[in-house]
Amino acid sequence: MPTLLRLFSVLPLWLLHGLGWTMGWLVFVLSPRYRHRFVENAARAGYAFAQVRAAVGHAGRMAAELPRLWLGELPACRFENAECVERAWAAGKGIVFLTPHIGCFELSVQAAAQRWSSVHGPITILYRPARQPWLARVMRTARNRPGVQAVPTELTGVRRMIKALRRGEAVGLLPDQVPPQGQGLWAPFFGRDAYTMTLAARLVQQTGAAVVLARCEREPWGRGYVLYLEELSVPLSESLDAAVLQINQAMERVVRACPAQYLWGYARYKQPRGEAKP
């Protein structure tokens, strides 16, 4: 398997995306459960399948491009509104980059690190080791790319994130990822309560860091990517419940900016094990 990953890591992006499109549609056709969740999640956000059908292929592209992002040369990525990041650096309190499961979120942190880490230090991200030993070895290399510091998804990792922010560095999170039991709150996401991490809000509240929303879109025919960046429209609330809701609403806006590249098949509304919804 490592040999296959390395082979995929040197393939041209247009070919990877073509293979990924095929893979995405095969999974959609062959998995009734996935297909139902995809359609149901999109409908909850107000989208008919015809409006987001491109997201089926993009889900496959996401998987196919991973070897390139983990092991190969980074593809071309153009920045939009990088000025908002420069303003955040100037404030001197660190940056919390937030992106939902949209487009090439793996590249969001790598492209940002490539541009800013030499001056402002590495971008710290949380990392959950894979269970398979061979994949765990690959991912250790993949997650700690130049300018990126991966830390474990446990208390020590959270402490290292806080220390990074207090040094004026940056961290990156996927706030629409379902957290473990006891590490989230129930908050609306596209009209339905979803168990939502509190970590992003707590990091900002404890350090005063700036919040930057990121969305890395794929360009057609493997021509590269565009990383869209924007500041949070209003300061994050001091109330944890309100801050978590603000972040969910911000993620909704990011998704609506490019619904054709969101992972509608992600099990966003699952319950964490042992957690009973109020």
C-alpha positions as CSV (number, residue, x, y, z in Angstrom):
1,M,0.0,0.0,0.0
2,P,2.8,2.6,0.7
3,T,4.1,1.9,-2.8
4,L,0.7,2.6,-4.3
5,L,0.5,5.8,-2.3
6,R,3.9,6.9,-3.6
7,L,2.8,6.1,-7.1
8,F,-0.3,8.3,-6.8
9,S,1.8,11.1,-5.2
10,V,3.6,11.7,-8.5
11,L,0.6,11.5,-10.9
12,P,-0.6,14.7,-12.5
13,L,-3.4,16.4,-10.7
14,W,-5.8,16.2,-13.7
15,L,-5.4,12.4,-13.7
16,L,-5.9,12.1,-9.9
17,H,-9.0,14.2,-10.1
18,G,-10.3,12.2,-13.0
19,L,-9.8,8.9,-11.1
20,G,-11.3,10.5,-8.0
21,W,-14.4,11.6,-9.8
22,T,-15.0,8.0,-10.9
23,M,-14.4,6.7,-7.4
24,G,-16.7,9.2,-5.9
25,W,-19.6,8.2,-8.2
26,L,-18.9,4.5,-7.6
27,V,-19.2,4.9,-3.9
28,F,-22.4,7.0,-4.3
29,V,-24.0,4.4,-6.5
30,L,-23.0,1.4,-4.5
31,S,-23.6,2.7,-1.0
32,P,-27.3,3.4,-0.3
33,R,-26.5,4.6,3.3
34,Y,-24.0,7.1,2.0
35,R,-26.2,8.2,-0.8
36,H,-29.2,8.8,1.6
37,R,-27.1,10.8,4.0
38,F,-25.6,12.9,1.2
39,V,-29.1,13.8,-0.2
40,E,-30.6,14.3,3.2
41,N,-27.9,16.6,4.4
42,A,-28.0,18.7,1.3
43,A,-31.8,18.9,1.4
44,R,-31.6,20.1,5.0
45,A,-29.5,23.0,3.8
46,G,-32.0,23.8,1.1
47,Y,-30.3,22.2,-1.9
48,A,-31.8,19.8,-4.4
49,F,-29.5,17.0,-5.5
50,A,-29.2,18.6,-9.0
51,Q,-27.7,21.7,-7.3
52,V,-24.9,19.8,-5.5
53,R,-24.4,16.7,-7.6
54,A,-20.9,17.9,-8.4
55,A,-20.0,17.3,-4.8
56,V,-20.2,13.5,-5.5
57,G,-17.2,13.7,-7.7
58,H,-15.4,16.2,-5.5
59,A,-15.7,13.7,-2.6
60,G,-13.7,11.2,-4.7
61,R,-11.2,13.9,-5.8
62,M,-10.6,14.6,-2.1
63,A,-9.5,11.0,-1.5
64,A,-7.5,10.7,-4.7
65,E,-5.5,13.8,-4.2
66,L,-4.4,12.9,-0.6
67,P,-1.2,11.0,-1.7
68,R,0.0,14.0,-3.6
69,L,-0.7,16.3,-0.6
70,W,0.9,13.9,1.9
71,L,3.9,12.8,0.0
72,G,4.4,14.8,-3.2
73,E,5.1,18.3,-4.4
74,L,2.4,20.8,-3.4
75,P,0.2,21.8,-6.3
76,A,-0.3,25.4,-7.3
77,C,-2.6,27.4,-5.0
78,R,-3.7,31.0,-5.5
79,F,-4.7,33.2,-2.5
80,E,-7.7,35.5,-2.3
81,N,-7.9,38.2,0.4
82,A,-4.6,37.2,2.0
83,E,-4.6,40.8,3.4
84,C,-7.0,39.7,6.2
85,V,-4.3,37.3,7.4
86,E,-1.7,40.0,7.4
87,R,-3.9,42.1,9.5
88,A,-4.4,39.2,11.9
89,W,-0.6,38.7,12.2
90,A,-0.2,42.4,12.9
91,A,-2.5,42.1,15.9
92,G,0.1,39.8,17.5
93,K,-2.3,37.4,19.3
94,G,-2.1,34.5,16.9
95,I,-4.6,33.1,14.4
96,V,-7.2,30.3,14.6
97,F,-7.8,29.2,11.0
98,L,-11.2,27.5,10.6
99,T,-12.4,25.5,7.6
100,P,-15.2,23.0,7.2
101,H,-15.0,19.8,5.2
102,I,-15.1,21.7,1.9
103,G,-12.8,21.5,-1.1
104,C,-9.2,20.6,-0.4
105,F,-9.1,21.4,3.3
106,E,-5.9,19.4,3.6
107,L,-4.2,21.9,1.4
108,S,-5.6,24.9,3.3
109,V,-3.1,24.6,6.1
110,Q,-0.2,23.5,3.9
111,A,-0.6,26.4,1.6
112,A,-0.9,28.9,4.5
113,A,2.2,27.4,6.1
114,Q,4.2,27.6,2.9
115,R,3.4,31.3,2.7
116,W,3.6,32.4,6.3
117,S,5.4,29.9,8.6
118,S,9.0,31.0,7.8
119,V,8.1,34.4,9.4
120,H,5.4,33.6,11.9
121,G,6.3,30.0,13.0
122,P,4.5,26.7,12.2
123,I,0.8,26.2,12.0
124,T,-0.3,23.7,14.7
125,I,-3.0,21.1,13.9
126,L,-4.5,18.2,15.8
127,Y,-3.7,14.7,14.6
128,R,-5.3,11.4,15.4
129,P,-2.9,8.5,14.6
130,A,-4.2,5.8,12.3
131,R,-4.7,2.3,13.7
132,Q,-2.9,0.5,11.0
133,P,0.9,0.7,11.6
134,W,1.8,1.3,8.0
135,L,-0.7,4.1,7.6
136,A,0.3,5.6,10.9
137,R,3.9,5.9,9.7
138,V,2.8,7.5,6.4
139,M,0.5,10.0,8.2
140,R,3.3,11.0,10.7
141,T,5.2,12.2,7.6
142,A,2.2,13.6,5.9
143,R,0.9,15.6,8.8
144,N,4.2,17.2,9.7
145,R,4.8,18.8,6.4
146,P,7.1,21.9,6.2
147,G,5.7,24.6,8.4
148,V,3.0,22.4,9.9
149,Q,3.2,21.0,13.5
150,A,0.8,18.1,14.2
151,V,0.0,17.4,17.9
152,P,-2.0,14.6,19.4
153,T,-5.8,14.8,19.9
154,E,-5.5,14.8,23.6
155,L,-5.0,17.3,26.4
156,T,-1.3,17.7,25.7
157,G,-2.1,18.6,22.1
158,V,-4.6,21.3,23.2
159,R,-2.0,22.8,25.6
160,R,0.5,23.0,22.8
161,M,-2.1,24.8,20.7
162,I,-2.7,27.3,23.4
163,K,1.1,27.9,23.8
164,A,1.4,28.3,20.1
165,L,-1.3,31.0,20.0
166,R,0.3,32.8,23.0
167,R,3.6,32.9,21.0
168,G,1.6,34.7,18.2
169,E,1.6,31.6,16.0
170,A,-1.4,30.0,14.3
171,V,-3.5,26.8,14.7
172,G,-5.9,25.1,12.3
173,L,-9.2,23.3,13.0
174,L,-12.1,21.6,11.3
175,P,-14.9,22.9,13.5
176,D,-17.6,20.9,11.8
177,Q,-15.9,17.7,12.8
178,V,-17.9,15.7,15.5
179,P,-15.8,15.8,18.7
180,P,-15.5,13.0,21.3
181,Q,-18.0,12.7,24.1
182,G,-17.8,15.5,26.6
183,Q,-15.9,17.9,24.3
184,G,-18.8,19.6,22.5
185,L,-22.2,21.2,22.7
186,W,-25.4,20.7,20.8
187,A,-25.9,23.7,18.4
188,P,-27.9,24.2,15.2
189,F,-26.1,23.5,11.9
190,F,-28.3,24.0,8.9
191,G,-31.4,23.9,11.1
192,R,-30.7,20.7,13.0
193,D,-28.8,20.3,16.3
194,A,-25.3,18.9,15.7
195,Y,-22.7,18.0,18.4
196,T,-20.2,20.7,17.9
197,M,-16.6,21.1,19.2
198,T,-16.0,23.8,21.8
199,L,-12.2,23.8,21.3
200,A,-12.2,26.4,18.6
201,A,-14.2,28.8,20.7
202,R,-12.2,28.1,23.8
203,L,-8.9,28.7,22.1
204,V,-10.1,32.2,20.9
205,Q,-11.6,33.1,24.3
206,Q,-8.5,32.1,26.2
207,T,-5.9,33.7,24.0
208,G,-7.7,36.6,22.1
209,A,-6.5,35.1,18.8
210,A,-8.0,36.3,15.6
211,V,-10.3,34.0,13.6
212,V,-9.8,33.5,9.9
213,L,-12.2,31.4,7.8
214,A,-10.6,29.4,5.0
215,R,-12.1,27.7,1.9
216,C,-9.7,25.9,-0.5
217,E,-11.6,25.3,-3.8
218,R,-10.4,23.0,-6.6
219,E,-10.1,24.6,-10.0
220,P,-11.4,22.7,-13.1
221,W,-9.3,20.1,-14.9
222,G,-6.6,19.9,-12.3
223,R,-5.4,23.5,-12.8
224,G,-4.8,23.9,-9.1
225,Y,-6.6,25.5,-6.2
226,V,-7.8,28.8,-4.8
227,L,-7.6,29.5,-1.1
228,Y,-10.3,32.0,0.0
229,L,-9.7,33.8,3.3
230,E,-11.9,36.0,5.3
231,E,-12.2,37.5,8.8
232,L,-15.0,36.6,11.2
233,S,-17.7,39.2,10.6
234,V,-18.1,40.0,14.4
235,P,-16.0,39.3,17.4
236,L,-16.6,35.9,19.0
237,S,-18.9,36.0,22.0
238,E,-17.6,35.6,25.5
239,S,-20.4,33.1,26.1
240,L,-19.3,29.6,25.1
241,D,-22.8,28.6,23.9
242,A,-23.1,31.7,21.8
243,A,-19.6,31.4,20.4
244,V,-20.1,27.8,19.3
245,L,-23.3,28.9,17.5
246,Q,-21.4,31.8,15.9
247,I,-18.8,29.3,14.6
248,N,-21.5,27.0,13.2
249,Q,-23.2,29.9,11.4
250,A,-19.8,31.0,10.0
251,M,-19.3,27.4,8.7
252,E,-22.7,27.5,7.1
253,R,-21.7,30.7,5.2
254,V,-18.5,29.1,4.0
255,V,-20.4,26.1,2.8
256,R,-22.9,28.2,0.9
257,A,-20.1,30.0,-0.9
258,C,-19.3,26.7,-2.6
259,P,-21.9,24.0,-1.9
260,A,-20.7,21.9,-4.9
261,Q,-17.4,21.1,-3.0
262,Y,-18.8,20.4,0.5
263,L,-18.7,16.8,1.8
264,W,-22.5,16.4,2.1
265,G,-22.0,12.7,2.8
266,Y,-20.1,13.4,6.1
267,A,-22.0,12.1,9.1
268,R,-22.3,15.6,10.7
269,Y,-25.3,14.7,12.9
270,K,-24.0,11.5,14.5
271,Q,-24.1,11.2,18.2
272,P,-20.8,10.8,20.1
273,R,-20.6,7.4,21.7
274,G,-22.2,7.5,25.2
275,E,-23.6,11.0,24.8
276,A,-27.4,11.4,25.0
277,K,-28.8,14.3,23.2
278,P,-30.8,16.7,25.5
